[in-house]
């Protein structure tokens, strides 16, 4: 088995697309001959991230993180985030000449700028140095790849996402949320960068529902007392909530993909969103949603879309295919360096 170490600052108890993606990747990797291990904040003391206490940042000497990496004896390292753990493991890889890839999950420059007066150009310059030091930077969509390439990011490679279509599915007897229909649903972090206020301020019939937790929750509750805030939900409870709704509204302009889009589609929910990176790539011309700068019009029009069609579009995105793409990327960078990883010679990112 090839030993893969994944370094990530995003981990439990966080509930987000990055954590779900890495968890599911690890579950699928053994079928491709890879034994994954992790370096996460759970191995260290942590402190809350300024302005975002739900995110816990590791506080320890970089040497302690490096020792964890060395103990794994990895054949390859994948750095999923640019935080304290990702940065320390990156330094270790460069010092020990261990090949590593990275992935670009989050529009951190825009998120930071939404909270602090930090120019996005400064943050992008730092991120460019961070990711260009590796053998490849994995991105989820063609739109994001083109955008990062225009900003000077190099060695970009595609790594899409999948959906658990057994868990997220239409339900013949979906639970009754006890709310007037149609039900317009948002699922995700409740934070300023998600632009949730743009959804909650829409004049829509029926009910608006928000599933998730985050630093903006209390202020949005006060501003929108007519909205049903259900808190964070996972697993079967989350899947049943999707199935109980009529339309999924995705107001974010900064997400790089949006795993929740696939979860909604797999549950038979049409999507209403802005025509930006993420929705453009997932929904695009599939007919499974409506993309418009007029989010209200998009939400109302989406109600007429067939739930069966939404489900069919989601079924084109499997976690097995996404994992094969990831493994192919790893195999390819090692082949380009002149050596193959045992068991991965036949895997290619374009397979």
DRENDO-1510 file (C-alpha; in Angstrom, 1 decimal, always signed):
<recs>
REC; n; res; u; v; w
REC; 1; UNK; +0.0; +0.0; +0.0 .
REC; 2; UNK; +1.1; +3.5; -0.8 .
REC; 3; UNK; +1.3; +5.7; +2.4 .
REC; 4; UNK; -0.5; +9.0; +2.0 .
REC; 5; UNK; -0.4; +11.7; +4.7 .
REC; 6; UNK; -3.1; +14.4; +4.6 .
REC; 7; UNK; -2.4; +17.6; +6.5 .
REC; 8; UNK; -5.5; +19.7; +7.3 .
REC; 9; UNK; -6.4; +22.5; +9.7 .
REC; 10; UNK; -10.1; +21.8; +8.9 .
REC; 11; UNK; -11.4; +18.9; +10.9 .
REC; 12; UNK; -14.0; +17.8; +13.5 .
REC; 13; UNK; -16.0; +19.2; +15.2 .
REC; 14; UNK; -16.3; +21.5; +12.1 .
REC; 15; UNK; -19.1; +20.6; +9.8 .
REC; 16; UNK; -18.3; +21.8; +6.3 .
REC; 17; UNK; -17.5; +20.7; +2.8 .
REC; 18; UNK; -13.8; +20.4; +3.3 .
REC; 19; UNK; -14.2; +18.0; +6.3 .
REC; 20; UNK; -16.8; +15.9; +4.5 .
REC; 21; UNK; -14.6; +15.8; +1.3 .
REC; 22; UNK; -11.5; +14.6; +3.2 .
REC; 23; UNK; -13.4; +12.1; +5.3 .
REC; 24; UNK; -15.0; +10.5; +2.2 .
REC; 25; UNK; -11.7; +10.6; +0.3 .
REC; 26; UNK; -10.1; +8.6; +3.1 .
REC; 27; UNK; -12.9; +6.0; +3.1 .
REC; 28; UNK; -12.4; +5.5; -0.7 .
REC; 29; UNK; -8.6; +5.5; -1.0 .
REC; 30; UNK; -7.9; +1.9; +0.2 .
REC; 31; UNK; -9.7; +0.6; -2.9 .
REC; 32; UNK; -7.0; +2.4; -4.9 .
REC; 33; UNK; -4.1; +0.9; -3.0 .
REC; 34; UNK; -3.6; +3.9; -0.7 .
REC; 35; UNK; -3.4; +3.9; +3.1 .
REC; 36; UNK; -4.3; +7.4; +4.3 .
REC; 37; UNK; -3.3; +9.0; +7.6 .
REC; 38; UNK; -4.0; +12.5; +8.9 .
REC; 39; UNK; -2.4; +15.3; +10.8 .
REC; 40; UNK; -5.2; +17.4; +12.2 .
REC; 41; UNK; -5.8; +19.9; +15.1 .
REC; 42; UNK; -7.2; +17.0; +17.2 .
REC; 43; UNK; -3.6; +16.0; +18.0 .
REC; 44; UNK; -2.7; +19.4; +19.5 .
REC; 45; UNK; -4.0; +22.1; +21.8 .
REC; 46; UNK; -6.1; +24.6; +19.9 .
REC; 47; UNK; -7.4; +28.1; +20.1 .
REC; 48; UNK; -10.4; +29.7; +18.4 .
REC; 49; UNK; -9.7; +31.4; +15.1 .
REC; 50; UNK; -10.2; +35.2; +15.5 .
REC; 51; UNK; -13.7; +36.3; +14.2 .
REC; 52; UNK; -14.5; +32.6; +13.6 .
REC; 53; UNK; -14.5; +30.7; +16.9 .
REC; 54; UNK; -16.0; +27.5; +15.4 .
REC; 55; UNK; -12.6; +26.9; +13.7 .
REC; 56; UNK; -9.9; +25.7; +16.0 .
REC; 57; UNK; -6.3; +26.4; +15.1 .
REC; 58; UNK; -3.5; +24.2; +16.4 .
REC; 59; UNK; -1.1; +25.9; +18.8 .
REC; 60; UNK; +2.2; +24.1; +19.0 .
REC; 61; UNK; +5.7; +24.4; +17.8 .
REC; 62; UNK; +6.2; +23.6; +14.1 .
REC; 63; UNK; +8.6; +20.9; +15.1 .
REC; 64; UNK; +5.9; +18.9; +16.9 .
REC; 65; UNK; +3.8; +19.0; +13.7 .
REC; 66; UNK; +6.8; +17.9; +11.7 .
REC; 67; UNK; +7.4; +15.0; +14.0 .
REC; 68; UNK; +3.8; +13.8; +13.4 .
REC; 69; UNK; +4.5; +14.0; +9.7 .
REC; 70; UNK; +7.7; +12.1; +10.0 .
REC; 71; UNK; +6.1; +9.4; +12.1 .
REC; 72; UNK; +3.7; +8.6; +9.2 .
REC; 73; UNK; +6.6; +7.8; +6.8 .
REC; 74; UNK; +4.6; +9.0; +3.9 .
REC; 75; UNK; +5.3; +8.2; +0.2 .
REC; 76; UNK; +3.3; +11.3; -0.6 .
REC; 77; UNK; +1.8; +14.2; +1.3 .
REC; 78; UNK; -1.3; +16.2; +0.4 .
REC; 79; UNK; -1.8; +19.5; +2.2 .
REC; 80; UNK; -5.5; +20.4; +2.2 .
REC; 81; UNK; -5.3; +23.8; +4.0 .
REC; 82; UNK; -3.0; +26.7; +4.4 .
REC; 83; UNK; -3.3; +27.1; +8.2 .
REC; 84; UNK; -0.7; +26.3; +11.0 .
REC; 85; UNK; -0.7; +22.6; +10.3 .
REC; 86; UNK; -0.6; +22.9; +6.5 .
REC; 87; UNK; +2.2; +25.5; +6.7 .
REC; 88; UNK; +4.3; +23.4; +9.1 .
REC; 89; UNK; +3.9; +20.2; +7.0 .
REC; 90; UNK; +4.8; +22.2; +3.9 .
REC; 91; UNK; +8.0; +23.3; +5.5 .
REC; 92; UNK; +8.8; +19.7; +6.6 .
REC; 93; UNK; +8.2; +18.4; +3.0 .
REC; 94; UNK; +10.5; +21.0; +1.5 .
REC; 95; UNK; +13.2; +20.4; +4.0 .
REC; 96; UNK; +13.0; +16.6; +3.7 .
REC; 97; UNK; +12.4; +16.6; +0.0 .
REC; 98; UNK; +9.1; +14.8; +0.3 .
REC; 99; UNK; +6.8; +15.3; -2.7 .
REC; 100; UNK; +3.6; +17.0; -1.9 .
REC; 101; UNK; +0.4; +18.3; -3.6 .
REC; 102; UNK; -2.0; +20.9; -2.2 .
REC; 103; UNK; -5.7; +21.7; -2.8 .
REC; 104; UNK; -7.5; +25.0; -3.0 .
REC; 105; UNK; -10.8; +24.6; -1.1 .
REC; 106; UNK; -11.7; +28.0; +0.2 .
REC; 107; UNK; -11.6; +31.6; -1.1 .
REC; 108; UNK; -9.6; +32.7; +1.9 .
REC; 109; UNK; -8.7; +36.2; +0.5 .
REC; 110; UNK; -12.4; +37.1; +0.1 .
REC; 111; UNK; -13.3; +35.6; +3.4 .
REC; 112; UNK; -10.6; +37.5; +5.2 .
REC; 113; UNK; -11.4; +40.8; +3.4 .
REC; 114; UNK; -15.1; +40.4; +4.5 .
REC; 115; UNK; -13.9; +40.5; +8.1 .
REC; 116; UNK; -10.8; +42.7; +8.1 .
REC; 117; UNK; -9.4; +45.5; +5.9 .
REC; 118; UNK; -6.8; +43.2; +4.2 .
REC; 119; UNK; -6.5; +43.7; +0.4 .
REC; 120; UNK; -7.2; +40.5; -1.4 .
REC; 121; UNK; -4.1; +41.0; -3.6 .
REC; 122; UNK; -1.9; +40.6; -0.5 .
REC; 123; UNK; -3.5; +37.3; +0.5 .
REC; 124; UNK; -3.5; +36.0; -3.0 .
REC; 125; UNK; +0.3; +36.7; -3.2 .
REC; 126; UNK; +0.9; +34.6; -0.1 .
REC; 127; UNK; -1.4; +31.8; -1.3 .
REC; 128; UNK; +0.4; +31.7; -4.7 .
REC; 129; UNK; +3.7; +31.2; -3.0 .
REC; 130; UNK; +2.2; +28.6; -0.7 .
REC; 131; UNK; +0.7; +26.4; -3.5 .
REC; 132; UNK; +3.3; +26.9; -6.2 .
REC; 133; UNK; +5.9; +25.3; -4.0 .
REC; 134; UNK; +4.2; +21.9; -4.4 .
REC; 135; UNK; +4.1; +19.5; -7.3 .
REC; 136; UNK; +0.5; +20.3; -8.1 .
REC; 137; UNK; -2.5; +22.3; -6.7 .
REC; 138; UNK; -5.9; +20.5; -7.0 .
REC; 139; UNK; -9.0; +22.6; -7.7 .
REC; 140; UNK; -12.6; +21.5; -8.0 .
REC; 141; UNK; -13.8; +23.2; -11.1 .
REC; 142; UNK; -12.8; +24.5; -14.5 .
REC; 143; UNK; -13.9; +28.1; -13.6 .
REC; 144; UNK; -11.7; +28.1; -10.5 .
REC; 145; UNK; -8.8; +26.7; -12.4 .
REC; 146; UNK; -9.0; +29.5; -15.0 .
REC; 147; UNK; -9.3; +32.1; -12.3 .
REC; 148; UNK; -6.3; +30.9; -10.3 .
REC; 149; UNK; -4.2; +30.5; -13.5 .
REC; 150; UNK; -4.9; +34.1; -14.3 .
REC; 151; UNK; -3.5; +35.0; -10.8 .
REC; 152; UNK; -0.3; +33.2; -11.4 .
REC; 153; UNK; -1.0; +29.8; -9.7 .
REC; 154; UNK; +0.9; +26.9; -11.4 .
REC; 155; UNK; +0.6; +23.2; -11.9 .
REC; 156; UNK; -3.2; +23.3; -11.4 .
REC; 157; UNK; -5.0; +19.9; -11.7 .
REC; 158; UNK; -8.7; +19.0; -11.4 .
REC; 159; UNK; -10.2; +17.2; -8.5 .
REC; 160; UNK; -14.0; +17.2; -8.5 .
REC; 161; UNK; -16.4; +16.2; -5.8 .
REC; 162; UNK; -19.0; +13.5; -5.3 .
REC; 163; UNK; -22.2; +12.8; -3.4 .
REC; 164; UNK; -23.5; +10.0; -1.2 .
REC; 165; UNK; -26.6; +9.3; -3.4 .
REC; 166; UNK; -27.8; +6.5; -1.0 .
REC; 167; UNK; -28.1; +8.9; +2.0 .
REC; 168; UNK; -29.2; +12.0; +0.0 .
REC; 169; UNK; -32.2; +10.9; -2.0 .
REC; 170; UNK; -35.9; +11.8; -2.5 .
REC; 171; UNK; -38.1; +10.3; +0.2 .
REC; 172; UNK; -41.6; +9.0; -0.5 .
REC; 173; UNK; -42.6; +10.0; +3.0 .
REC; 174; UNK; -40.4; +13.0; +3.6 .
REC; 175; UNK; -40.8; +14.5; +7.1 .
REC; 176; UNK; -43.2; +17.4; +7.4 .
REC; 177; UNK; -41.4; +20.5; +8.7 .
REC; 178; UNK; -44.7; +22.0; +9.7 .
REC; 179; UNK; -44.1; +25.1; +7.5 .
REC; 180; UNK; -46.1; +26.6; +4.7 .
REC; 181; UNK; -45.0; +25.6; +1.3 .
REC; 182; UNK; -43.1; +26.1; -0.9 .
REC; 183; UNK; -40.0; +25.6; +1.4 .
REC; 184; UNK; -36.8; +27.3; +0.3 .
REC; 185; UNK; -33.8; +25.8; +2.0 .
REC; 186; UNK; -30.2; +26.9; +2.7 .
REC; 187; UNK; -27.6; +24.5; +4.2 .
REC; 188; UNK; -24.1; +25.5; +5.2 .
REC; 189; UNK; -22.1; +27.7; +7.5 .
REC; 190; UNK; -23.9; +30.7; +8.8 .
REC; 191; UNK; -21.3; +33.3; +8.3 .
REC; 192; UNK; -20.9; +36.6; +6.5 .
REC; 193; UNK; -19.0; +35.3; +3.5 .
REC; 194; UNK; -21.9; +33.0; +2.6 .
REC; 195; UNK; -24.1; +36.0; +1.8 .
REC; 196; UNK; -27.1; +34.4; +3.5 .
REC; 197; UNK; -28.8; +37.7; +4.0 .
REC; 198; UNK; -29.3; +38.0; +0.2 .
REC; 199; UNK; -31.5; +34.9; +0.4 .
REC; 200; UNK; -33.3; +35.8; +3.7 .
REC; 201; UNK; -34.3; +39.2; +2.4 .
REC; 202; UNK; -36.1; +37.9; -0.7 .
REC; 203; UNK; -39.8; +38.3; -1.0 .
REC; 204; UNK; -40.8; +34.7; -1.5 .
REC; 205; UNK; -44.0; +32.7; -0.8 .
REC; 206; UNK; -44.1; +29.9; +1.7 .
REC; 207; UNK; -41.1; +29.5; +4.1 .
REC; 208; UNK; -37.4; +30.0; +4.3 .
REC; 209; UNK; -35.3; +27.5; +6.2 .
REC; 210; UNK; -31.7; +27.7; +7.3 .
REC; 211; UNK; -29.7; +24.6; +8.4 .
REC; 212; UNK; -26.3; +25.3; +9.9 .
REC; 213; UNK; -24.4; +27.1; +12.6 .
REC; 214; UNK; -21.8; +29.9; +12.6 .
REC; 215; UNK; -20.8; +33.3; +13.8 .
REC; 216; UNK; -23.6; +35.2; +12.0 .
REC; 217; UNK; -26.4; +33.0; +13.4 .
REC; 218; UNK; -27.6; +35.2; +16.2 .
REC; 219; UNK; -27.6; +38.4; +14.2 .
REC; 220; UNK; -29.5; +36.8; +11.3 .
REC; 221; UNK; -32.1; +35.4; +13.8 .
REC; 222; UNK; -32.7; +38.8; +15.1 .
REC; 223; UNK; -32.9; +40.4; +11.6 .
REC; 224; UNK; -35.2; +37.6; +10.2 .
REC; 225; UNK; -37.6; +36.3; +12.9 .
REC; 226; UNK; -39.8; +34.9; +10.2 .
REC; 227; UNK; -37.1; +32.4; +9.1 .
REC; 228; UNK; -36.9; +28.8; +10.5 .
REC; 229; UNK; -33.3; +28.3; +11.8 .
REC; 230; UNK; -32.9; +24.6; +12.5 .
REC; 231; UNK; -29.3; +24.6; +13.6 .
REC; 232; UNK; -26.6; +22.2; +12.4 .
REC; 233; UNK; -27.8; +18.8; +11.1 .
REC; 234; UNK; -25.8; +15.8; +9.8 .
REC; 235; UNK; -26.5; +12.4; +8.4 .
REC; 236; UNK; -30.0; +11.2; +8.2 .
REC; 237; UNK; -31.5; +14.3; +9.8 .
REC; 238; UNK; -29.8; +16.5; +7.2 .
REC; 239; UNK; -30.9; +14.2; +4.4 .
REC; 240; UNK; -34.5; +14.2; +5.5 .
REC; 241; UNK; -34.5; +18.0; +5.7 .
REC; 242; UNK; -33.3; +18.3; +2.1 .
REC; 243; UNK; -36.0; +15.9; +1.0 .
REC; 244; UNK; -38.7; +17.9; +2.8 .
REC; 245; UNK; -37.9; +21.1; +0.9 .
REC; 246; UNK; -38.9; +22.4; -2.5 .
REC; 247; UNK; -36.0; +24.5; -3.6 .
REC; 248; UNK; -32.4; +24.9; -2.6 .
REC; 249; UNK; -31.1; +28.5; -2.5 .
REC; 250; UNK; -27.4; +29.0; -2.6 .
REC; 251; UNK; -26.6; +32.7; -2.2 .
REC; 252; UNK; -22.8; +32.4; -1.8 .
REC; 253; UNK; -20.6; +34.2; -4.3 .
REC; 254; UNK; -17.3; +32.9; -2.9 .
REC; 255; UNK; -17.6; +29.1; -2.7 .
REC; 256; UNK; -15.1; +27.2; -4.8 .
REC; 257; UNK; -17.6; +24.3; -5.4 .
REC; 258; UNK; -20.4; +23.7; -2.9 .
REC; 259; UNK; -20.8; +20.1; -1.9 .
REC; 260; UNK; -24.3; +21.0; -0.7 .
REC; 261; UNK; -25.3; +21.6; -4.3 .
REC; 262; UNK; -24.8; +18.0; -5.1 .
REC; 263; UNK; -26.5; +16.9; -1.9 .
REC; 264; UNK; -29.5; +19.0; -2.8 .
REC; 265; UNK; -29.7; +17.7; -6.3 .
REC; 266; UNK; -29.4; +14.1; -5.2 .
REC; 267; UNK; -32.3; +14.7; -2.8 .
REC; 268; UNK; -34.4; +15.9; -5.8 .
REC; 269; UNK; -34.1; +19.6; -5.0 .
REC; 270; UNK; -33.7; +22.2; -7.9 .
REC; 271; UNK; -31.1; +24.9; -7.2 .
REC; 272; UNK; -31.3; +28.7; -7.4 .
REC; 273; UNK; -28.0; +30.5; -7.3 .
REC; 274; UNK; -26.0; +33.4; -8.7 .
REC; 275; UNK; -24.0; +32.7; -11.9 .
REC; 276; UNK; -20.6; +32.5; -10.2 .
REC; 277; UNK; -17.8; +29.9; -9.8 .
REC; 278; UNK; -19.3; +26.8; -8.2 .
REC; 279; UNK; -22.9; +27.0; -9.3 .
REC; 280; UNK; -21.8; +27.6; -12.9 .
REC; 281; UNK; -19.7; +24.5; -12.9 .
REC; 282; UNK; -22.1; +22.2; -10.9 .
REC; 283; UNK; -25.4; +23.5; -12.4 .
REC; 284; UNK; -24.3; +25.2; -15.6 .
REC; 285; UNK; -26.4; +24.0; -18.5 .
REC; 286; UNK; -27.7; +20.9; -16.8 .
REC; 287; UNK; -31.2; +22.3; -16.4 .
REC; 288; UNK; -31.2; +21.2; -12.7 .
REC; 289; UNK; -31.4; +24.8; -11.5 .
REC; 290; UNK; -31.6; +28.4; -12.4 .
REC; 291; UNK; -28.7; +30.8; -12.2 .
REC; 292; UNK; -29.4; +34.5; -12.2 .
REC; 293; UNK; -28.4; +37.8; -10.7 .
REC; 294; UNK; -32.1; +38.0; -9.7 .
REC; 295; UNK; -32.0; +35.4; -7.0 .
REC; 296; UNK; -35.8; +35.7; -6.3 .
REC; 297; UNK; -36.7; +35.1; -9.9 .
REC; 298; UNK; -34.3; +32.1; -10.0 .
REC; 299; UNK; -35.9; +30.6; -6.8 .
REC; 300; UNK; -39.4; +30.9; -8.2 .
REC; 301; UNK; -38.4; +29.5; -11.6 .
REC; 302; UNK; -36.6; +26.6; -10.0 .
REC; 303; UNK; -39.8; +25.3; -8.5 .
REC; 304; UNK; -40.9; +24.1; -12.0 .
REC; 305; UNK; -37.9; +21.9; -12.5 .
REC; 306; UNK; -38.4; +18.1; -12.3 .
REC; 307; UNK; -37.1; +16.5; -9.1 .
REC; 308; UNK; -36.3; +13.4; -11.1 .
REC; 309; UNK; -34.1; +15.4; -13.4 .
REC; 310; UNK; -32.2; +16.9; -10.5 .
REC; 311; UNK; -31.6; +13.5; -9.1 .
REC; 312; UNK; -30.3; +12.2; -12.5 .
REC; 313; UNK; -27.8; +15.1; -12.7 .
REC; 314; UNK; -26.4; +14.4; -9.2 .
REC; 315; UNK; -25.9; +10.7; -10.1 .
REC; 316; UNK; -23.2; +11.7; -12.6 .
REC; 317; UNK; -21.0; +12.7; -9.6 .
REC; 318; UNK; -19.7; +9.7; -7.7 .
REC; 319; UNK; -17.2; +9.7; -4.9 .
REC; 320; UNK; -15.4; +6.8; -6.6 .
REC; 321; UNK; -14.8; +8.9; -9.7 .
REC; 322; UNK; -13.6; +11.9; -7.6 .
REC; 323; UNK; -11.2; +9.6; -5.7 .
REC; 324; UNK; -9.9; +8.1; -8.9 .
REC; 325; UNK; -9.2; +11.7; -10.1 .
REC; 326; UNK; -7.3; +12.5; -6.9 .
REC; 327; UNK; -5.2; +9.3; -7.1 .
REC; 328; UNK; -4.5; +10.0; -10.7 .
REC; 329; UNK; -3.1; +13.4; -9.9 .
REC; 330; UNK; -0.8; +11.9; -7.3 .
REC; 331; UNK; +0.4; +9.2; -9.6 .
REC; 332; UNK; +1.0; +11.7; -12.4 .
REC; 333; UNK; +3.3; +14.1; -10.4 .
REC; 334; UNK; +5.4; +11.1; -9.3 .
REC; 335; UNK; +5.7; +9.8; -12.9 .
REC; 336; UNK; +6.7; +13.3; -14.0 .
REC; 337; UNK; +9.4; +13.2; -11.3 .
REC; 338; UNK; +10.7; +10.0; -12.8 .
REC; 339; UNK; +9.4; +7.4; -10.4 .
REC; 340; UNK; +6.1; +5.5; -9.9 .
REC; 341; UNK; +4.3; +4.8; -6.6 .
REC; 342; UNK; +3.7; +1.1; -6.2 .
REC; 343; UNK; +0.2; +0.1; -7.2 .
REC; 344; UNK; -0.7; +3.4; -8.8 .
REC; 345; UNK; +1.1; +3.0; -12.2 .
REC; 346; UNK; -2.1; +2.3; -14.1 .
REC; 347; UNK; -4.0; +5.3; -12.6 .
REC; 348; UNK; -4.1; +8.6; -14.5 .
REC; 349; UNK; -6.1; +11.7; -13.7 .
REC; 350; UNK; -7.7; +11.6; -17.1 .
REC; 351; UNK; -8.9; +8.0; -16.8 .
</recs>
